[in-house]
Structure formats: C-alpha cells, structure tokens
Amino acid sequence: MRNYKSYSLKIIPLLLGLLFILGSYGKTSAQTNAEQVMTIGRNVLSMDDYMLAIQYFNQAIKAKPYLSDPYFFRALAKLNLDDYAGAEADCSIAIENNKFKTEAYKLRGFARQMQGKDSLAVEDYDIGLSYNPVDRNFLFYKAIALTELKKYNEADSTFKVLLKQYPRYNEGFTARARLELEQNDTIAALQDLDTALGISKSQINPYLLKAEIFWNRQDWPNASEALDAAIRLRPDHPDLYVNRAFIRYNSDDFFGAMSDYNYALEIDPDNSAAYFNRGLLRYEVKDLEKAEDDMSSVIRLNPENVHAYFNRGLIRLEEEKNKEALSDFRFIENKYPRFYPIYYAMAEAERNLGNNRQAAFLIHKGEELVENYVHDPEKNPLDRPAIAASKTNSVHHNGDVTDESESEVMERFNHLVTISQASDQNLSYNEKIKGRVQDRNVSVEMEPSYALTIVAPPESLKSASNYFRELDDLNQMRLLNQTFYLNPGLQSANYSSIMSDLFDMAENLTKREPTQMRPADFLLLGVIQTMLKNYPAAIAALDAAIVANPQFTVAYMARGYARYANALSDLRITNESKDEEEVYMDRMAYKALLQDAMTDFDMALSLNPRLIYAWFNKGNIYYEAGDYTSAMQAYSEAIKIDPTFGEAYFNRGLAYLNSGNKNMAFNDLSKAGELGIIPSYNILKRMK
C-alpha cells in the first residue's frame, strides 16, 4: 500500500447563432475549434466530468496535435480516473511539445510516483526545481518519493528546505512525521504532528498518524482520542469506526465496540471486517444466531475466507447444527489439510452425530499431525491460514510457523481483524482543477435539477418516468428518431457509451441549413449540446427553437436548465484564479445568469402552471443563490401539486436546515426518506 469566460450568449440575429454553433464543430476553422473545445474541456474538467473532458481534449489534439496543453489537461483528467500510465504518457508528449511546461513535469512525476516509479518521479521533480527551486509541490512530492525510496537523509534535507520556505505548511509536517516513523523516531513524529495540528486542526492525517503511534504502543486511551478527532472530521468513513471498535474492545468497552461495528455497517453494508468482528463479539456473548449471520455475510463477500468458515462452524456446533458445521470444516480441510485444529472440531461434530468411530479417526489424525511436526518441523510443517477478510489484515503479523500451543494458534485464528493501515496517506494532486470526488468528505447536497436528455433514466428511478404533458405530446408526435426524457441532473457516465454518437449528431445538425431546421430539430441540438456540457452552444440552439415557436414549453425547460448549468460552470472557472473584487463581480454576473434561467422556468409555468419540475428547478436556483425562503416556497408549490414528490421534500428539508429550523427539516427529511430519497436517513441520524 502506498503511503501517502466562459460566457453567456444572446443571439441576434438567428443566423449568427447558427454560425457560432457550426464554428464549434466545423472543419473550416481549426484555430477557433481547438481553442473553443479546450475552453469547454477545461470547464467540464473543473466539474469533475473526466470522461467527457477527455473527449473534448481528444478533439483539440486532433485539430492541433503539436500543442502541449491538450495533452497536459487530458493527462490531468486521466490522473483523476486513476489512469496513471495514461497520464504519464500524455505528459511525456506535452513535454515533447513544450519542454518548458513545468506543470507537465510535476504531473508526470506524480503519475510515476503513484505507479511506484519513485526514482523517475524524483528526476521529474528535480527538473521542475531547476526552474523554481522553492516550488512547494515539487519539494513536497520529492520528499515523499525519497521516503518511499528509503533515502531518508535526502528526504529529511528536502523536508527542511520545504518547511523553511513554508513554515505554515501543515501537510509538510505530517509527511515528515511519516518519514520519522519509518525511522522509528516516534518522539520527533509526535512533535511534527502536534505542529501540524497547531497550524490546522481540520486535517485528518495528523490524527490518524497519532492514532497509529498510540495503537502500536497499545496506549488505547490516547489512540481512541485521536480516532475520535478523525471521526469528527470524517464521520462517513466506515474503516475509522472499525479501528475505533478494536480500540474499544481492547479497552473492555464491549458496547462501544458493538456500536461502532453497527454504525460502520450502516455506512458500508459490504464491510467484511465489521461483519467478522461483530460476529466474534456476538459469539463471545453467545448471541449465536446473529453471530452465524455475520459470518455468513463475510463468506458472501469473500467466499474464500477460511476464518469465517471456521468460526461459523464453531457457532453451528454450539447451535447443534452439526451437519452444517461439518460442511464448513471440510471446506477448510480441503484448502489446509495440515491445519490440525480442524480435525478436533470435525471430531466433535461427528461425535454429536453419533459417529464415534469417525470421531476417533479424526482425533488421531490431528494428534498425528502435531506429533510429526514436533519430531521434524521442517519436514512436517503445519498449515497456518492467514486472515483473508476483505480489505483487512491480522492485527498480528503471521510469520514462519513456530512451536505454539493449540490455544495460541486458536487465539490467533479467531483474532479480531482491523484495517491494514490506520493512516490515510494517499497523495492527492494539489492543483486547483483536481476534483477527486472519491477523496473528499461526503457533503450534504441537494437533489439535482431536472434536465432534458435523449437517454432514458435509470430503472431505479420512480415509475412515474418524470412525466409532463408537453413532453409526452412531443414524443407522441414522432417528429424525430429520438425520444426525449426528463432526468434529475446530467451524469455523463450514464451515456458514456454513446458519447461519440452525441458528437456526431451535433455535428450533423449544425451542417444543416437553418431554413431546414424545425423547432424540434433545434431542441434536439440544444439537448445534445447540454449533454455534452457545451452550454453556450446549447443556449444558442434553444434560442432558435423558442424564436421559431414561442409557446414551446419543453424548450423553455431545456434552456432554463442550460442557463442554470452555464451559470454554475462559469462560477467554478472564474473563482479559481481571481482576486476578491473580481470574484465579487463574477458573483453578480452569476446571479444575473441564474435570473435568466429563472425567467425560462417562469415562462414554462405560465404555459403549464402544474409543471412541478419547473417549480422544483426554481427552488434549486433560489437555494444556490442562498435565498432559502424563496426556495422553500417553490418546493412547497411542487409538493402542493404532487404530495409524493420526494426530491422536493428533501431539498426543502435542506433549506429548512440551512435556515435553522431543525424541526421542519426533520419532518421533511423523514418524509423524503419514506418516499425513497436514501440520503435522508444519513442526515436524520446525524441530526439526532
């Protein structure tokens, strides 16, 4: 295990808008094409949509293969998809095209580091440092790579330069603490961790490393205190509860340990370590039926876990399920025929079934294995199966077979398991466009606004199929070969298999003469561009649809979403590199863009006052703008029309929560959970 502006678009006249859309994909202007798709690609990348971003960078590379930036940003997208080899290859091309692009050395070094190519990573960091000797990230990554290479003196020297230049860089102190732990200097490590926490108490890694140090000392109170702090920062992380449960068990806090295992399984129902350990605790207090269920869950998740089979067999023996117990024991015998305790367990089951002769044979076989081992351990070694619970290791490290009593072997065989590393030392690429959602704390997010697509929603969504009259009428007219759907949000992963088809469809539509385009054709183009997150082009196409048919309710819904999404993407991009005054001006422009989206949803409601999805989307716009009172009113209108609209209850509950009205929030979230909005229950539990 490795440690450690965009712009809005108003089209007058209509033909100009069509030329703009055509310019996005046409082959007549390679320069405009490359620059524009790069802008869209970076925009999409900032929204963490890596697969779609790669498609845009592919187009830029096709238009201008000699540029450096498309390869660099494609590498960044691949890195966030954990495609480190692909990221390394793209960075190499970016460097070939521009050897002075220092960020490419940084990204390639990081990608190499994540593949275990630490020596090559250090070479890249040294090149970067030759351009900027005090670059924080180059120094930080290099020090970690040197630690992995066990070049401790060089790593320490690099950390000294880093921390002299950046004395408030808490991550640097935490990483140096890891180096000091590698050298068994726990006193220095604790000093650095305390320094890191003195700078910022909002980072989890210092607490996890402190927990690891105290854990290894079996200083359970201090280990528990450190893990308590980590859990406050990451209450959604099941492995932390598994580790704290182990500490509580060793502190004779049985009920606290059981509570932690229960909660870990609420967060992660497939956590085999929690099932295994909870099963052992239940076995210890003779809650046999539930203990058997837990061991069966471990086996369901990991059919090769012999420890779970053995413990389930012992539990079944006590439940007088002797035939089932024998089945479990025989599974182990087939894999580890020299694991002598299994024969004593099988003998007991056979004796309970009245097969005394077979029981005597099994006892003799077990004793013979032990006797042969005592006489010649090298010639007759005993099997010692290692704990195989998913994502876990034994607390004790199993080395070579030594002369142990049966009780010692059995104790180790039945030992609680814990997560292999107490610390979360995964590196993250420290750039502004990083978006590693999988590394972030799970945050409370509202249910997304509804968007038109040409891909059916997942089967797990409610059976009503997000129906509204005008959309159904449009589909029934069969004007196009495509069916329109209303989906909650746009998840490009759901249509990644047709991504190239979407680009082709958009290009074919833009090649048509404007006079040949019907309102439905413009709608289709706008919906496809929205799915591709090319929001300016989508808005232009939907403008044309509405000019051609001012009563086009579906087009207002589609344009409202495109304008809303465009405003959000503008804000993400502009906030990344501007000063406070510029960010303030961008916030004002952002609110103006949201108002344009609001106008579209209002127009849709004037045409269909019972269009609950327009009310819902309006609520989300108010929520984004921080106007929770207006958001609650909009959600309430949607609920008044459809009292089973779970998403509206959920978002209204969040609005109440942000307004400080916990009682009303509790009621709405409870109703949302009842109507199938699963995140409600996690929020309710945290509220309690």
Solvent accessible surface area in square Angstrom, and as a share of the most:
residue,aa,sasa,rsa
1,M,152,0.68
2,R,65,0.24
3,N,25,0.13
4,Y,8,0.03
5,K,128,0.54
6,S,14,0.09
7,Y,77,0.29
8,S,55,0.35
9,L,35,0.17
10,K,158,0.67
11,I,27,0.14
12,I,149,0.76
13,P,85,0.54
14,L,62,0.31
15,L,99,0.49
16,L,98,0.49
17,G,2,0.02
18,L,23,0.11
19,L,101,0.50
20,F,51,0.21
21,I,1,0.01
22,L,62,0.31
23,G,25,0.24
24,S,1,0.01
25,Y,17,0.06
26,G,11,0.10
27,K,172,0.73
28,T,140,0.81
29,S,41,0.26
30,A,50,0.39
31,Q,100,0.44
32,T,62,0.36
33,N,21,0.11
34,A,3,0.02
35,E,99,0.44
36,Q,19,0.08
37,V,1,0.01
38,M,21,0.09
39,T,63,0.37
40,I,14,0.07
41,G,0,0.00
42,R,100,0.36
43,N,9,0.05
44,V,0,0.00
45,L,1,0.01
46,S,17,0.11
47,M,34,0.15
48,D,37,0.19
49,D,17,0.09
50,Y,18,0.07
51,M,86,0.39
52,L,0,0.00
53,A,0,0.00
54,I,22,0.11
55,Q,48,0.21
56,Y,1,0.00
57,F,0,0.00
58,N,52,0.27
59,Q,39,0.17
60,A,0,0.00
61,I,21,0.11
62,K,177,0.75
63,A,28,0.22
64,K,31,0.13
65,P,72,0.45
66,Y,135,0.51
67,L,67,0.34
68,S,12,0.08
69,D,61,0.32
70,P,1,0.00
71,Y,18,0.07
72,F,14,0.06
73,F,17,0.07
74,R,42,0.15
75,A,0,0.00
76,L,5,0.03
77,A,0,0.00
78,K,37,0.16
79,L,2,0.01
80,N,4,0.02
81,L,71,0.35
82,D,69,0.36
83,D,62,0.32
84,Y,38,0.14
85,A,63,0.49
86,G,14,0.13
87,A,0,0.00
88,E,22,0.10
89,A,56,0.43
90,D,3,0.02
91,C,0,0.00
92,S,29,0.19
93,I,61,0.31
94,A,0,0.00
95,I,18,0.09
96,E,139,0.62
97,N,55,0.28
98,N,60,0.31
99,K,123,0.52
100,F,132,0.55
101,K,39,0.16
102,T,39,0.23
103,E,59,0.26
104,A,0,0.00
105,Y,15,0.06
106,K,7,0.03
107,L,0,0.00
108,R,31,0.11
109,G,0,0.00
110,F,6,0.02
111,A,0,0.00
112,R,29,0.11
113,Q,0,0.00
114,M,39,0.17
115,Q,62,0.28
116,G,39,0.38
117,K,79,0.34
118,D,9,0.05
119,S,61,0.39
120,L,70,0.35
121,A,0,0.00
122,V,20,0.11
123,E,97,0.43
124,D,1,0.00
125,Y,0,0.00
126,D,60,0.31
127,I,65,0.33
128,G,0,0.00
129,L,21,0.10
130,S,85,0.55
131,Y,101,0.38
132,N,67,0.34
133,P,89,0.56
134,V,56,0.32
135,D,26,0.14
136,R,96,0.35
137,N,18,0.09
138,F,3,0.01
139,L,8,0.04
140,F,13,0.05
141,Y,0,0.00
142,K,38,0.16
143,A,0,0.00
144,I,1,0.01
145,A,0,0.00
146,L,3,0.01
147,T,5,0.03
148,E,53,0.24
149,L,55,0.27
150,K,134,0.57
151,K,94,0.40
152,Y,49,0.19
153,N,126,0.65
154,E,94,0.42
155,A,0,0.00
156,D,43,0.22
157,S,63,0.40
158,T,11,0.07
159,F,1,0.00
160,K,121,0.51
161,V,68,0.39
162,L,0,0.00
163,L,14,0.07
164,K,167,0.71
165,Q,86,0.38
166,Y,67,0.26
167,P,83,0.52
168,R,164,0.60
169,Y,13,0.05
170,N,17,0.09
171,E,63,0.28
172,G,0,0.00
173,F,21,0.09
174,T,8,0.05
175,A,4,0.03
176,R,46,0.17
177,A,0,0.00
178,R,14,0.05
179,L,1,0.00
180,E,22,0.10
181,L,26,0.13
182,E,63,0.28
183,Q,82,0.36
184,N,132,0.68
185,D,62,0.32
186,T,42,0.25
187,I,121,0.62
188,A,24,0.19
189,A,0,0.00
190,L,29,0.14
191,Q,115,0.51
192,D,10,0.05
193,L,0,0.00
194,D,76,0.39
195,T,55,0.32
196,A,0,0.00
197,L,16,0.08
198,G,56,0.54
199,I,35,0.18
200,S,30,0.20
201,K,139,0.59
202,S,74,0.48
203,Q,67,0.30
204,I,23,0.12
205,N,39,0.20
206,P,1,0.01
207,Y,30,0.11
208,L,2,0.01
209,L,0,0.00
210,K,38,0.16
211,A,0,0.00
212,E,27,0.12
213,I,3,0.02
214,F,24,0.10
215,W,29,0.10
216,N,111,0.57
217,R,118,0.43
218,Q,122,0.54
219,D,41,0.21
220,W,38,0.13
221,P,102,0.64
222,N,60,0.31
223,A,0,0.00
224,S,24,0.15
225,E,115,0.52
226,A,7,0.06
227,L,1,0.00
228,D,41,0.21
229,A,11,0.09
230,A,0,0.00
231,I,14,0.07
232,R,175,0.64
233,L,48,0.24
234,R,32,0.12
235,P,47,0.29
236,D,33,0.17
237,H,44,0.20
238,P,21,0.13
239,D,25,0.13
240,L,8,0.04
241,Y,14,0.05
242,V,0,0.00
243,N,3,0.01
244,R,31,0.11
245,A,0,0.00
246,F,5,0.02
247,I,0,0.00
248,R,58,0.21
249,Y,71,0.27
250,N,57,0.29
251,S,58,0.38
252,D,135,0.70
253,D,59,0.31
254,F,48,0.20
255,F,164,0.68
256,G,10,0.10
257,A,0,0.00
258,M,30,0.13
259,S,61,0.40
260,D,4,0.02
261,Y,0,0.00
262,N,55,0.28
263,Y,32,0.12
264,A,0,0.00
265,L,16,0.08
266,E,106,0.48
267,I,48,0.24
268,D,32,0.17
269,P,81,0.51
270,D,82,0.42
271,N,1,0.00
272,S,0,0.00
273,A,1,0.01
274,A,0,0.00
275,Y,28,0.10
276,F,0,0.00
277,N,0,0.00
278,R,34,0.12
279,G,0,0.00
280,L,18,0.09
281,L,1,0.01
282,R,37,0.13
283,Y,40,0.15
284,E,102,0.46
285,V,79,0.46
286,K,117,0.50
287,D,51,0.27
288,L,33,0.16
289,E,123,0.55
290,K,103,0.44
291,A,0,0.00
292,E,16,0.07
293,D,82,0.42
294,D,3,0.01
295,M,0,0.00
296,S,37,0.24
297,S,20,0.13
298,V,0,0.00
299,I,18,0.09
300,R,145,0.53
301,L,51,0.25
302,N,27,0.14
303,P,77,0.48
304,E,93,0.42
305,N,0,0.00
306,V,3,0.02
307,H,3,0.01
308,A,0,0.00
309,Y,26,0.10
310,F,1,0.01
311,N,0,0.00
312,R,31,0.11
313,G,0,0.00
314,L,32,0.16
315,I,0,0.00
316,R,33,0.12
317,L,14,0.07
318,E,79,0.35
319,E,43,0.19
320,E,142,0.64
321,K,76,0.32
322,N,16,0.08
323,K,151,0.64
324,E,77,0.35
325,A,0,0.00
326,L,6,0.03
327,S,68,0.44
328,D,2,0.01
329,F,0,0.00
330,R,109,0.40
331,F,55,0.23
332,I,0,0.00
333,E,38,0.17
334,N,123,0.63
335,K,86,0.37
336,Y,59,0.23
337,P,73,0.46
338,R,92,0.34
339,F,1,0.01
340,Y,14,0.05
341,P,4,0.03
342,I,0,0.00
343,Y,1,0.00
344,Y,60,0.23
345,A,8,0.06
346,M,7,0.03
347,A,1,0.01
348,E,80,0.36
349,A,0,0.00
350,E,8,0.04
351,R,112,0.41
352,N,81,0.41
353,L,67,0.33
354,G,53,0.51
355,N,68,0.35
356,N,96,0.49
357,R,219,0.80
358,Q,74,0.33
359,A,2,0.02
360,A,60,0.47
361,F,114,0.47
362,L,6,0.03
363,I,48,0.25
364,H,111,0.49
365,K,67,0.28
366,G,0,0.00
367,E,90,0.41
368,E,81,0.36
369,L,22,0.11
370,V,46,0.26
371,E,99,0.44
372,N,56,0.29
373,Y,15,0.06
374,V,95,0.55
375,H,141,0.63
376,D,56,0.29
377,P,65,0.41
378,E,166,0.74
379,K,154,0.65
380,N,27,0.14
381,P,62,0.39
382,L,18,0.09
383,D,36,0.19
384,R,52,0.19
385,P,8,0.05
386,A,60,0.47
387,I,16,0.08
388,A,42,0.32
389,A,4,0.03
390,S,43,0.28
391,K,118,0.50
392,T,10,0.06
393,N,77,0.39
394,S,15,0.09
395,V,37,0.21
396,H,82,0.37
397,H,167,0.74
398,N,56,0.29
399,G,60,0.58
400,D,131,0.68
401,V,52,0.30
402,T,82,0.48
403,D,120,0.62
404,E,39,0.17
405,S,56,0.36
406,E,81,0.36
407,S,78,0.50
408,E,86,0.39
409,V,10,0.06
410,M,39,0.18
411,E,118,0.53
412,R,69,0.25
413,F,6,0.03
414,N,37,0.19
415,H,40,0.18
416,L,9,0.05
417,V,0,0.00
418,T,9,0.05
419,I,25,0.13
420,S,49,0.32
421,Q,64,0.29
422,A,15,0.12
423,S,5,0.03
424,D,41,0.21
425,Q,7,0.03
426,N,85,0.43
427,L,13,0.06
428,S,40,0.26
429,Y,2,0.01
430,N,33,0.17
431,E,42,0.19
432,K,146,0.62
433,I,16,0.08
434,K,79,0.33
435,G,4,0.04
436,R,34,0.13
437,V,86,0.50
438,Q,102,0.45
439,D,60,0.31
440,R,123,0.45
441,N,79,0.40
442,V,101,0.58
443,S,70,0.45
444,V,63,0.36
445,E,126,0.56
446,M,31,0.14
447,E,35,0.16
448,P,57,0.36
449,S,3,0.02
450,Y,1,0.01
451,A,1,0.00
452,L,5,0.03
453,T,2,0.01
454,I,17,0.09
455,V,31,0.18
456,A,55,0.43
457,P,30,0.19
458,P,63,0.40
459,E,178,0.80
460,S,106,0.68
461,L,59,0.29
462,K,71,0.30
463,S,114,0.73
464,A,62,0.48
465,S,75,0.48
466,N,3,0.02
467,Y,125,0.48
468,F,9,0.04
469,R,123,0.45
470,E,29,0.13
471,L,11,0.05
472,D,48,0.25
473,D,68,0.35
474,L,17,0.08
475,N,30,0.15
476,Q,114,0.51
477,M,116,0.52
478,R,179,0.65
479,L,66,0.33
480,L,34,0.17
481,N,157,0.81
482,Q,64,0.28
483,T,50,0.29
484,F,4,0.02
485,Y,69,0.26
486,L,2,0.01
487,N,16,0.08
488,P,31,0.20
489,G,7,0.07
490,L,16,0.08
491,Q,116,0.51
492,S,5,0.03
493,A,78,0.60
494,N,88,0.45
495,Y,8,0.03
496,S,46,0.30
497,S,105,0.68
498,I,56,0.28
499,M,6,0.03
500,S,69,0.45
501,D,72,0.37
502,L,0,0.00
503,F,20,0.08
504,D,78,0.40
505,M,44,0.20
506,A,0,0.00
507,E,37,0.16
508,N,90,0.46
509,L,13,0.07
510,T,14,0.08
511,K,121,0.51
512,R,92,0.33
513,E,104,0.47
514,P,34,0.22
515,T,131,0.76
516,Q,112,0.50
517,M,17,0.07
518,R,101,0.37
519,P,39,0.24
520,A,3,0.02
521,D,1,0.01
522,F,4,0.02
523,L,0,0.00
524,L,13,0.06
525,L,1,0.01
526,G,0,0.00
527,V,2,0.01
528,I,0,0.00
529,Q,0,0.00
530,T,6,0.03
531,M,0,0.00
532,L,0,0.00
533,K,19,0.08
534,N,1,0.01
535,Y,6,0.02
536,P,11,0.07
537,A,0,0.00
538,A,0,0.00
539,I,4,0.02
540,A,2,0.02
541,A,0,0.00
542,L,0,0.00
543,D,17,0.09
544,A,0,0.00
545,A,0,0.00
546,I,15,0.08
547,V,103,0.59
548,A,56,0.44
549,N,52,0.27
550,P,74,0.46
551,Q,111,0.49
552,F,20,0.08
553,T,7,0.04
554,V,2,0.01
555,A,0,0.00
556,Y,16,0.06
557,M,1,0.00
558,A,5,0.04
559,R,30,0.11
560,G,0,0.00
561,Y,19,0.07
562,A,0,0.00
563,R,36,0.13
564,Y,13,0.05
565,A,8,0.06
566,N,1,0.00
567,A,0,0.00
568,L,30,0.15
569,S,0,0.00
570,D,15,0.08
571,L,25,0.12
572,R,106,0.39
573,I,47,0.24
574,T,9,0.05
575,N,62,0.32
576,E,44,0.20
577,S,92,0.59
578,K,65,0.27
579,D,86,0.44
580,E,155,0.69
581,E,133,0.59
582,E,81,0.36
583,V,36,0.20
584,Y,127,0.48
585,M,117,0.52
586,D,20,0.11
587,R,78,0.29
588,M,78,0.35
589,A,55,0.42
590,Y,5,0.02
591,K,90,0.38
592,A,58,0.45
593,L,22,0.11
594,L,5,0.02
595,Q,104,0.46
596,D,40,0.21
597,A,0,0.00
598,M,10,0.04
599,T,74,0.43
600,D,1,0.00
601,F,1,0.01
602,D,58,0.30
603,M,68,0.31
604,A,0,0.00
605,L,14,0.07
606,S,77,0.50
607,L,47,0.24
608,N,11,0.06
609,P,91,0.57
610,R,160,0.58
611,L,2,0.01
612,I,17,0.08
613,Y,7,0.03
614,A,0,0.00
615,W,55,0.19
616,F,0,0.00
617,N,1,0.00
618,K,19,0.08
619,G,0,0.00
620,N,0,0.00
621,I,5,0.03
622,Y,58,0.22
623,Y,39,0.15
624,E,59,0.26
625,A,38,0.30
626,G,41,0.39
627,D,57,0.29
628,Y,60,0.23
629,T,84,0.49
630,S,25,0.16
631,A,0,0.00
632,M,28,0.12
633,Q,113,0.50
634,A,4,0.03
635,Y,0,0.00
636,S,37,0.24
637,E,56,0.25
638,A,0,0.00
639,I,17,0.09
640,K,147,0.62
641,I,37,0.19
642,D,39,0.20
643,P,81,0.51
644,T,88,0.51
645,F,0,0.00
646,G,4,0.03
647,E,19,0.08
648,A,0,0.00
649,Y,22,0.08
650,F,2,0.01
651,N,0,0.00
652,R,34,0.12
653,G,0,0.00
654,L,2,0.01
655,A,0,0.00
656,Y,34,0.13
657,L,53,0.26
658,N,80,0.41
659,S,60,0.39
660,G,59,0.57
661,N,59,0.30
662,K,135,0.57
663,N,118,0.61
664,M,74,0.33
665,A,0,0.00
666,F,75,0.31
667,N,87,0.45
668,D,6,0.03
669,L,0,0.00
670,S,47,0.30
671,K,68,0.29
672,A,0,0.00
673,G,5,0.05
674,E,119,0.53
675,L,57,0.29
676,G,46,0.44
677,I,20,0.10
678,I,126,0.64
679,P,67,0.42
680,S,0,0.00
681,Y,114,0.43
682,N,58,0.30
683,I,11,0.06
684,L,15,0.07
685,K,86,0.36
686,R,114,0.42
687,M,51,0.23
688,K,181,0.77
